[in-house]
Amino acid sequence: MALFSNVVQLVAPVILTAEGGGFHPPSIMDFFPEVVLFEGTPFAMNRIMIIRVIMTIVL
């Protein structure tokens, strides 16, 4: 029980200061980022697609 109270005393200030302004849900633009390469073509790539291509090459 003493260990639990020590952990609570150490973690509680960190949790309270990390709150900021509460929960901010993602917007629709977070799911559809802007195009980075080949804009205006059928091969347009955003940052998520670039990471997918890199990981496909790596694997």
PyMOL commands that set and color helices and strands:
alter all, ss='L'
color gray80, all
select helices_A, chain A and resi 2-17+28-31+47-58
alter helices_A, ss='H'
color red, helices_A
select strands_A, chain A and resi 35-37+45-46
alter strands_A, ss='S'
color yellow, strands_A
deselect
rebuild
show_as cartoon
